[in-house]
């Protein structure tokens, strides 16, 4: 390798590290939005919910910056096949992070609406636990990306099933509450949409994990994602029990 090639390689590595640092920064902001959205819902905190909505704008700006930097990197540095795969990964991961941020914003929007409605017993705690599970999935997915840890990424992928099960349990409980008292119908509908948003967050965290597996092994997982799509008939009980 001649001096010019070494210089180009070094410049590519520096540029790529800078873009990946933006992805990590974006990931931290999105994790905070998941956590704050759940806390705002739990405490009916309109001020914290407003912070989540405001942060989403900053997350969107960061995604645009990452896309522009990655495109510039690809256009100017003529990366090899493996480096191109790495450069493209930041675009895909930032897109998933942006969607998770959108879901957190949607939850924050419903917090204000729910603050004037009857409290559905156990719902806030169950939502918070589900959001916490997804936040940890996202944290581990990003950690697996930073360290190129395919085993950790595979573990994140497997945990998506747990989130699906939590969602299905919540769905059954909301149906029960709606049947028991018509006054619960409207708040339970909002809470169901919130639970569905969190379930979709888990799907995007899983997508990031699969991207890591592809980066490390060169192949996407060929087995179907572990999913549970069936929802059992409603039954009585306490949410999250």
Beta strands, then each sheet from edge to edge (+ up, - down):
end
